[in-house]
Amino acid sequence: MQYKVPQNIDKQDEIVGPLTIIQFSYLAVAFAIDFLLFKSMPRFTSIMLMIPISLVALGLAFVKVNDKPLLEFLFAMFKFFRQPKIRIWHKTSDEPVLTLSHAKEAKVDAPMRKEFNQNRINELSQTLDTGGEATAKPKMPFTNIKSEK
């Protein structure tokens, strides 16, 4: 039985066109504030106030820093600046946390050396050369090669 494996589960749902609900909310709130400013104030003053509000909304909706939304980055930045930069260690106890004990040295035997028997090596090479037939002559004996000139 085959099952569909979900893909891109960390991606937010796109509600309005290519915008997520959070992006759409930022832009909708900024548009509403801009509209109210435009209707309630003189034209030049309202435009001067609408530009920074629109830029902040666009930044919050679309700008990402290290694949994090701008609002999350700003919160992390404020948290970093609020925390103290110097850490002070306050020793609470004189008792050691770990106690070390000396391990006993294990006796290591000398490595075994295997004795080579030349007769056994010749017998094995003959078996390999003849294909397992121990009575047949080797096809090419390597020990008795003499060149005549």
MDTraj code that builds the backbone (N, CA, C; nanometers):
import mdtraj as md
import numpy as np

residues = "MET GLN TYR LYS VAL PRO GLN ASN ILE ASP LYS GLN ASP GLU ILE VAL GLY PRO LEU THR ILE ILE GLN PHE SER TYR LEU ALA VAL ALA PHE ALA ILE ASP PHE LEU LEU PHE LYS SER MET PRO ARG PHE THR SER ILE MET LEU MET ILE PRO ILE SER LEU VAL ALA LEU GLY LEU ALA PHE VAL LYS VAL ASN ASP LYS PRO LEU LEU GLU PHE LEU PHE ALA MET PHE LYS PHE PHE ARG GLN PRO LYS ILE ARG ILE TRP HIS LYS THR SER ASP GLU PRO VAL LEU THR LEU SER HIS ALA LYS GLU ALA LYS VAL ASP ALA PRO MET ARG LYS GLU PHE ASN GLN ASN ARG ILE ASN GLU LEU SER GLN THR LEU ASP THR GLY GLY GLU ALA THR ALA LYS PRO LYS MET PRO PHE THR ASN ILE LYS SER GLU LYS".split()
xyz = np.array([
    [0.0842, -0.1173, 0.0000],
    [0.0000, 0.0000, 0.0000],
    [0.0886, 0.1234, 0.0000],
    [0.0605, 0.2173, -0.0865],
    [0.1407, 0.3377, -0.0962],
    [0.0698, 0.4536, -0.0278],
    [0.1492, 0.5347, 0.0390],
    [0.0973, 0.6517, 0.1087],
    [0.1654, 0.7764, 0.0547],
    [0.0934, 0.8855, 0.0563],
    [0.1536, 1.0122, 0.0172],
    [0.2349, 1.0652, 0.1335],
    [0.3583, 1.1031, 0.1062],
    [0.4443, 1.1606, 0.2086],
    [0.4346, 1.3123, 0.1983],
    [0.3978, 1.3808, 0.3066],
    [0.3848, 1.5274, 0.3001],
    [0.5184, 1.5932, 0.2680],
    [0.5144, 1.6917, 0.1826],
    [0.6325, 1.7678, 0.1446],
    [0.6161, 1.9120, 0.1909],
    [0.7250, 1.9782, 0.2201],
    [0.7250, 2.1195, 0.2604],
    [0.6285, 2.1451, 0.3762],
    [0.6411, 2.0684, 0.4817],
    [0.5487, 2.0844, 0.5936],
    [0.5812, 2.2079, 0.6769],
    [0.7011, 2.2628, 0.6616],
    [0.7368, 2.3825, 0.7370],
    [0.6967, 2.5109, 0.6639],
    [0.6469, 2.4993, 0.5445],
    [0.6048, 2.6163, 0.4668],
    [0.4645, 2.6562, 0.5089],
    [0.4418, 2.7862, 0.5263],
    [0.3102, 2.8346, 0.5666],
    [0.2148, 2.8326, 0.4476],
    [0.0868, 2.8191, 0.4781],
    [-0.0148, 2.8161, 0.3739],
    [-0.0316, 2.9541, 0.3113],
    [-0.0458, 2.9543, 0.1800],
    [-0.0686, 3.0794, 0.1082],
    [-0.2195, 3.0985, 0.0954],
    [-0.2699, 3.2012, 0.1615],
    [-0.4134, 3.2224, 0.1688],
    [-0.4623, 3.3135, 0.0571],
    [-0.4013, 3.4310, 0.0438],
    [-0.4450, 3.5296, -0.0544],
    [-0.3361, 3.5406, -0.1606],
    [-0.3574, 3.4725, -0.2741],
    [-0.2571, 3.4736, -0.3800],
    [-0.1269, 3.4117, -0.3294],
    [-0.0133, 3.4784, -0.3500],
    [0.1130, 3.4242, -0.3004],
    [0.1434, 3.4660, -0.1559],
    [0.0480, 3.5319, -0.0881],
    [0.0711, 3.5845, 0.0463],
    [0.0180, 3.4893, 0.1526],
    [0.0935, 3.4761, 0.2598],
    [0.0434, 3.4028, 0.3756],
    [-0.0500, 3.4935, 0.4537],
    [-0.1169, 3.4371, 0.5511],
    [-0.2128, 3.5169, 0.6287],
    [-0.1411, 3.6262, 0.7083],
    [-0.0192, 3.5988, 0.7538],
    [0.0562, 3.6993, 0.8306],
    [0.0985, 3.8146, 0.7399],
    [0.1504, 3.7813, 0.6208],
    [0.1904, 3.8854, 0.5269],
    [0.0707, 3.9704, 0.4857],
    [-0.0406, 3.9037, 0.4581],
    [-0.1612, 3.9773, 0.4202],
    [-0.2078, 4.0674, 0.5344],
    [-0.1969, 4.0212, 0.6576],
    [-0.2386, 4.1026, 0.7729],
    [-0.1536, 4.2278, 0.7859],
    [-0.0217, 4.2137, 0.7721],
    [0.0671, 4.3308, 0.7793],
    [0.0283, 4.4349, 0.6740],
    [0.0086, 4.3881, 0.5522],
    [-0.0232, 4.4803, 0.4437],
    [-0.1626, 4.5411, 0.4588],
    [-0.2588, 4.4623, 0.5064],
    [-0.3949, 4.5139, 0.5241],
    [-0.4005, 4.6197, 0.6337],
    [-0.3313, 4.5962, 0.7443],
    [-0.3297, 4.6939, 0.8534],
    [-0.2610, 4.8224, 0.8071],
    [-0.1496, 4.8091, 0.7354],
    [-0.0790, 4.9280, 0.6852],
    [-0.1659, 5.0045, 0.5857],
    [-0.2376, 4.9322, 0.4995],
    [-0.3257, 4.9995, 0.4042],
    [-0.4382, 5.0737, 0.4776],
    [-0.4937, 5.0116, 0.5809],
    [-0.6018, 5.0762, 0.6560],
    [-0.5517, 5.2024, 0.7250],
    [-0.4335, 5.1953, 0.7863],
    [-0.3770, 5.3142, 0.8522],
    [-0.3471, 5.4233, 0.7499],
    [-0.2890, 5.3826, 0.6350],
    [-0.2599, 5.4806, 0.5295],
    [-0.3873, 5.5460, 0.4768],
    [-0.4916, 5.4675, 0.4609],
    [-0.6182, 5.5219, 0.4114],
    [-0.6773, 5.6228, 0.5107],
    [-0.6721, 5.5876, 0.6397],
    [-0.7246, 5.6804, 0.7408],
    [-0.6428, 5.8094, 0.7471],
    [-0.5106, 5.7963, 0.7352],
    [-0.4254, 5.9158, 0.7346],
    [-0.4546, 6.0021, 0.6127],
    [-0.4734, 5.9393, 0.4977],
    [-0.4980, 6.0140, 0.3742],
    [-0.6304, 6.0906, 0.3795],
    [-0.7322, 6.0304, 0.4405],
    [-0.8633, 6.0955, 0.4480],
    [-0.8715, 6.2016, 0.5580],
    [-0.7880, 6.1869, 0.6634],
    [-0.8045, 6.2783, 0.7768],
    [-0.7038, 6.3928, 0.7809],
    [-0.5982, 6.3888, 0.7027],
    [-0.4944, 6.4916, 0.7104],
    [-0.4758, 6.5574, 0.5745],
    [-0.4039, 6.6697, 0.5755],
    [-0.3694, 6.7297, 0.4454],
    [-0.2830, 6.6333, 0.3636],
    [-0.2891, 6.6521, 0.2326],
    [-0.2268, 6.5574, 0.1411],
    [-0.0766, 6.5403, 0.1664],
    [0.0024, 6.6478, 0.1752],
    [0.1478, 6.6369, 0.1919],
    [0.1842, 6.5690, 0.3237],
    [0.1181, 6.6066, 0.4309],
    [0.1477, 6.5482, 0.5627],
    [0.1112, 6.4005, 0.5653],
    [-0.0015, 6.3653, 0.5063],
    [-0.0428, 6.2241, 0.5076],
    [0.0533, 6.1380, 0.4250],
    [0.1018, 6.1902, 0.3130],
    [0.1967, 6.1142, 0.2306],
    [0.3284, 6.0962, 0.3056],
    [0.3730, 6.1986, 0.3767],
    [0.4975, 6.1877, 0.4530],
    [0.4851, 6.0852, 0.5670],
    [0.3673, 6.0645, 0.6206],
    [0.3463, 5.9644, 0.7245],
    [0.3190, 5.8254, 0.6655],
    [0.2599, 5.8227, 0.5451],
    [0.2262, 5.6948, 0.4826],
    [0.3497, 5.6198, 0.4343],
    [0.4523, 5.6912, 0.3901],
    [0.5718, 5.6258, 0.3349],
    [0.6417, 5.5386, 0.4397],
    [0.6730, 5.5885, 0.5603],
    [0.7395, 5.4988, 0.6564],
    [0.6496, 5.3837, 0.7026],
    [0.5200, 5.4091, 0.7158],
    [0.4292, 5.3015, 0.7578],
    [0.4251, 5.1921, 0.6515],
    [0.4200, 5.2305, 0.5254],
    [0.4173, 5.1327, 0.4158],
    [0.5486, 5.0562, 0.4069],
    [0.6605, 5.1268, 0.4257],
    [0.7904, 5.0587, 0.4198],
    [0.8062, 4.9568, 0.5331],
    [0.7601, 4.9935, 0.6527],
    [0.7678, 4.8989, 0.7655],
    [0.6807, 4.7776, 0.7370],
    [0.5620, 4.7986, 0.6851],
    [0.4716, 4.6871, 0.6552],
    [0.5304, 4.5964, 0.5471],
    [0.5879, 4.6566, 0.4419],
    [0.6512, 4.5764, 0.3369],
    [0.7703, 4.4970, 0.3911],
    [0.8482, 4.5612, 0.4791],
    [0.9611, 4.4908, 0.5395],
    [0.9164, 4.3741, 0.6248],
    [0.8138, 4.3966, 0.7078],
    [0.7639, 4.2884, 0.7926],
    [0.7034, 4.1753, 0.7094],
    [0.6437, 4.2090, 0.5967],
    [0.5782, 4.1073, 0.5154],
    [0.6755, 4.0271, 0.4297],
    [0.7790, 4.0915, 0.3749],
    [0.8593, 4.0243, 0.2735],
    [1.0072, 4.0040, 0.3067],
    [1.0665, 4.0833, 0.3953],
    [1.2107, 4.0747, 0.4208],
    [1.2390, 3.9587, 0.5164],
    [1.3401, 3.8794, 0.4797],
    [1.3848, 3.7695, 0.5659],
    [1.5341, 3.7846, 0.5899],
    [1.5767, 3.7616, 0.7133],
    [1.7175, 3.7672, 0.7503],
    [1.7559, 3.6283, 0.7991],
    [1.8497, 3.5643, 0.7307],
    [1.8900, 3.4264, 0.7624],
    [1.7694, 3.3327, 0.7647],
    [1.6839, 3.3446, 0.6661],
    [1.5628, 3.2631, 0.6513],
    [1.4674, 3.2752, 0.7689],
    [1.4724, 3.3851, 0.8400],
    [1.3791, 3.4145, 0.9485],
    [1.3053, 3.5431, 0.9129],
    [1.1780, 3.5529, 0.9488],
    [1.1049, 3.6782, 0.9219],
    [1.1693, 3.7954, 0.9962],
    [1.1479, 3.9148, 0.9434],
    [1.2098, 4.0345, 0.9998],
    [1.1659, 4.0581, 1.1442],
    [1.0400, 4.0317, 1.1764],
    [0.9914, 4.0529, 1.3125],
    [1.0635, 3.9612, 1.4120],
    [1.0838, 3.8360, 1.3734],
    [1.1573, 3.7425, 1.4598],
    [1.3025, 3.7864, 1.4770],
    [1.3633, 3.8356, 1.3696],
    [1.5002, 3.8866, 1.3774],
    [1.5084, 4.0068, 1.4706],
    [1.4102, 4.0977, 1.4624],
    [1.4104, 4.2160, 1.5497],
    [1.3945, 4.1769, 1.6965],
    [1.3073, 4.0799, 1.7260],
    [1.2927, 4.0328, 1.8638],
    [1.4231, 3.9718, 1.9154],
    [1.4905, 3.8929, 1.8314],
    [1.6185, 3.8326, 1.8719],
    [1.7245, 3.9401, 1.8937],
    [1.7231, 4.0445, 1.8114],
    [1.8198, 4.1530, 1.8266],
    [1.7970, 4.2281, 1.9578],
    [1.6709, 4.2598, 1.9894],
    [1.6420, 4.3289, 2.1162],
    [1.6773, 4.2416, 2.2359],
    [1.6516, 4.1134, 2.2263],
    [1.6863, 4.0220, 2.3351],
    [1.8378, 4.0175, 2.3547],
    [1.9118, 4.0173, 2.2459],
    [2.0580, 4.0159, 2.2542],
    [2.1103, 4.1416, 2.3224],
    [2.0557, 4.2572, 2.2867],
    [2.1041, 4.3817, 2.3456],
    [2.0614, 4.3993, 2.4908],
    [1.9505, 4.3375, 2.5323],
    [1.9050, 4.3470, 2.6697],
    [1.9836, 4.2581, 2.7659],
    [2.0352, 4.1449, 2.7166],
    [2.1041, 4.0511, 2.8045],
    [2.2434, 4.1014, 2.8382],
    [2.2927, 4.0668, 2.9581],
    [2.4293, 4.1057, 2.9931],
    [2.5301, 4.0290, 2.9079],
    [2.6416, 4.0942, 2.8775],
    [2.7425, 4.0326, 2.7920],
    [2.8526, 3.9632, 2.8728],
    [2.8594, 3.9934, 3.0006],
    [2.9622, 3.9329, 3.0856],
    [2.8953, 3.8286, 3.1734],
    [2.9475, 3.7098, 3.1703],
    [2.8956, 3.6024, 3.2539],
    [2.9874, 3.5881, 3.3743],
    [2.9292, 3.5765, 3.4929],
    [3.0072, 3.5621, 3.6154],
    [2.9740, 3.4266, 3.6760],
    [3.0781, 3.3515, 3.7063],
    [3.0600, 3.2192, 3.7634],
    [3.0638, 3.2320, 3.9149],
    [2.9587, 3.1867, 3.9792],
    [2.9507, 3.1877, 4.1243],
    [2.9718, 3.0450, 4.1727],
    [3.0874, 3.0203, 4.2310],
    [3.1191, 2.8862, 4.2791],
    [3.0319, 2.8572, 4.4014],
    [2.9641, 2.7444, 4.4010],
    [2.8712, 2.7140, 4.5096],
    [2.9262, 2.6113, 4.6071],
    [3.0185, 2.5266, 4.5645],
    [3.0631, 2.4189, 4.6516],
    [3.2108, 2.3916, 4.6292],
    [3.2769, 2.3421, 4.7369],
    [3.4174, 2.3036, 4.7250],
    [3.4338, 2.1563, 4.6929],
    [3.3251, 2.0818, 4.6921],
    [3.3335, 1.9393, 4.6639],
    [3.3545, 1.9172, 4.5143],
    [3.4432, 1.8255, 4.4799],
    [3.4634, 1.7981, 4.3371],
    [3.3422, 1.7262, 4.2788],
    [3.3131, 1.7587, 4.1564],
    [3.1999, 1.6969, 4.0898],
    [3.2364, 1.5563, 4.0447],
    [3.3573, 1.5393, 3.9938],
    [3.4029, 1.4098, 3.9474],
    [3.5243, 1.3671, 4.0281],
    [3.5328, 1.2402, 4.0563],
    [3.6533, 1.1872, 4.1198],
    [3.7170, 1.0904, 4.0218],
    [3.8460, 1.1035, 4.0062],
    [3.9181, 1.0190, 3.9130],
    [3.9911, 0.9102, 3.9905],
    [3.9831, 0.7904, 3.9414],
    [4.0580, 0.6809, 4.0021],
    [4.1516, 0.6258, 3.8953],
    [4.2652, 0.5812, 3.9405],
    [4.3643, 0.5304, 3.8461],
    [4.3246, 0.3906, 3.8020],
    [4.3258, 0.3702, 3.6740],
    [4.2926, 0.2396, 3.6188],
    [4.4145, 0.1497, 3.6249],
    [4.3908, 0.0217, 3.6448],
    [4.5014, -0.0737, 3.6465],
    [4.5480, -0.0965, 3.5043],
    [4.6788, -0.1061, 3.4915],
    [4.7336, -0.1284, 3.3584],
    [4.7144, -0.2742, 3.3204],
    [4.6607, -0.2957, 3.2044],
    [4.6383, -0.4318, 3.1565],
    [4.7661, -0.4836, 3.0937],
    [4.7945, -0.6096, 3.1212],
    [4.9146, -0.6701, 3.0649],
    [4.8831, -0.7131, 2.9216],
    [4.9647, -0.6655, 2.8305],
    [4.9451, -0.6955, 2.6891],
    [5.0517, -0.7955, 2.6490],
    [5.0072, -0.9098, 2.5968],
    [5.1018, -1.0118, 2.5509],
    [5.1664, -0.9676, 2.4206],
    [5.2827, -1.0189, 2.3967],
    [5.3520, -0.9888, 2.2714],
    [5.2728, -1.0497, 2.1565],
    [5.2699, -0.9838, 2.0422],
    [5.1948, -1.0392, 1.9297],
    [5.2532, -1.1732, 1.8858],
    [5.1641, -1.2624, 1.8482],
    [5.2100, -1.3949, 1.8052],
    [5.2679, -1.3843, 1.6654],
    [5.3765, -1.4528, 1.6459],
    [5.4373, -1.4590, 1.5134],
    [5.4090, -1.5957, 1.4561],
    [5.3584, -1.5977, 1.3382],
    [5.3251, -1.7233, 1.2744],
    [5.4472, -1.7738, 1.1995],
    [5.4759, -1.8998, 1.2206],
    [5.5885, -1.9637, 1.1516],
    [5.5436, -2.0060, 1.0117],
    [5.6266, -1.9785, 0.9132],
    [5.5950, -2.0160, 0.7765],
    [5.6678, -2.1456, 0.7437],
    [5.5938, -2.2400, 0.6917],
    [5.6488, -2.3679, 0.6517],
    [5.6574, -2.3689, 0.4991],
    [5.7753, -2.3763, 0.4470],
    [5.7952, -2.3684, 0.3023],
    [5.7292, -2.4851, 0.2303],
    [5.7298, -2.6043, 0.2914],
    [5.6642, -2.7193, 0.2277],
    [5.5135, -2.6957, 0.2160],
    [5.4506, -2.6382, 0.3204],
    [5.3066, -2.6122, 0.3177],
    [5.2734, -2.5058, 0.2127],
    [5.3583, -2.4063, 0.1986],
    [5.3365, -2.3018, 0.0972],
    [5.3476, -2.3606, -0.0421],
    [5.4452, -2.4465, -0.0656],
    [5.4598, -2.5110, -0.1977],
    [5.3394, -2.5988, -0.2278],
    [5.2885, -2.6679, -0.1257],
    [5.1728, -2.7550, -0.1438],
    [5.0476, -2.6726, -0.1780],
    [5.0294, -2.5622, -0.1090],
    [4.9143, -2.4759, -0.1380],
    [4.9248, -2.4128, -0.2762],
    [5.0437, -2.3711, -0.3166],
    [5.0602, -2.3099, -0.4491],
    [5.0375, -2.4133, -0.5586],
    [5.0774, -2.5387, -0.5335],
    [5.0527, -2.6431, -0.6329],
    [4.9031, -2.6699, -0.6442],
    [4.8320, -2.6697, -0.5309],
    [4.6872, -2.6917, -0.5337],
    [4.6176, -2.5795, -0.6095],
    [4.6615, -2.4556, -0.5886],
    [4.6021, -2.3432, -0.6603],
    [4.6342, -2.3472, -0.8089],
    [4.7565, -2.3855, -0.8446],
    [4.7966, -2.3885, -0.9854],
    [4.7261, -2.4984, -1.0622],
    [4.6962, -2.6077, -0.9963],
    [4.6346, -2.7202, -1.0671],
    [4.4833, -2.7176, -1.0583],
    [4.4264, -2.6219, -0.9933],
    [4.2816, -2.6119, -0.9851],
    [4.2228, -2.7111, -0.8861],
    [4.2951, -2.7539, -0.7866],
    [4.2430, -2.8434, -0.6840],
    [4.2871, -2.9872, -0.7016],
    [4.3491, -3.0203, -0.8133],
    [4.3959, -3.1575, -0.8347],
    [4.5373, -3.1674, -0.7808],
    [4.5552, -3.2374, -0.6708],
    [4.6847, -3.2438, -0.6042],
    [4.7822, -3.3349, -0.6763],
    [4.7323, -3.4301, -0.7586],
    [4.8224, -3.5247, -0.8240],
    [4.8765, -3.4726, -0.9557],
    [4.8121, -3.3739, -1.0149],
    [4.8567, -3.3220, -1.1438],
    [4.9794, -3.2353, -1.1257],
    [5.0572, -3.2253, -1.2316],
    [5.1758, -3.1418, -1.2275],
    [5.1344, -2.9955, -1.2387],
    [5.2080, -2.9082, -1.1735],
    [5.1768, -2.7663, -1.1868],
    [5.1944, -2.7202, -1.3303],
    [5.1114, -2.6283, -1.3710],
    [5.1153, -2.5771, -1.5075],
    [5.2422, -2.4984, -1.5326],
    [5.2871, -2.4246, -1.4349],
    [5.4059, -2.3437, -1.4533],
    [5.4788, -2.3354, -1.3190],
    [5.5724, -2.4219, -1.2957],
    [5.6447, -2.4146, -1.1682],
    [5.7331, -2.2903, -1.1655],
    [5.7243, -2.2163, -1.0587],
    [5.7984, -2.0916, -1.0489],
    [5.9346, -2.1092, -0.9822],
    [5.9522, -2.2178, -0.9123],
    [6.0767, -2.2327, -0.8375],
    [6.1890, -2.2897, -0.9211],
    [6.1574, -2.3619, -1.0282],
    [6.2616, -2.4271, -1.1070],
    [6.2724, -2.3670, -1.2465],
    [6.2648, -2.2412, -1.2601],
    [6.2744, -2.1755, -1.3904],
    [6.4225, -2.1493, -1.4182],
    [6.4708, -2.2088, -1.5306],
    [6.6079, -2.1872, -1.5733],
    [6.6054, -2.1410, -1.7171],
    [6.6778, -2.0407, -1.7443],
    [6.6840, -1.9929, -1.8811],
    [6.8131, -2.0439, -1.9426],
    [6.7999, -2.1013, -2.0614],
    [6.9181, -2.1531, -2.1315],
    [6.9508, -2.0608, -2.2453],
    [7.0768, -2.0219, -2.2503],
    [7.1200, -1.9333, -2.3588],
    [7.2444, -1.9876, -2.4215],
])
top = md.Topology()
chain = top.add_chain()
for i, resn in enumerate(residues, 1):
    res = top.add_residue(resn, chain, resSeq=i)
    for name in ("N", "CA", "C"):
        top.add_atom(name, md.element.get_by_symbol(name[0]), res)
traj = md.Trajectory(xyz[None], top)
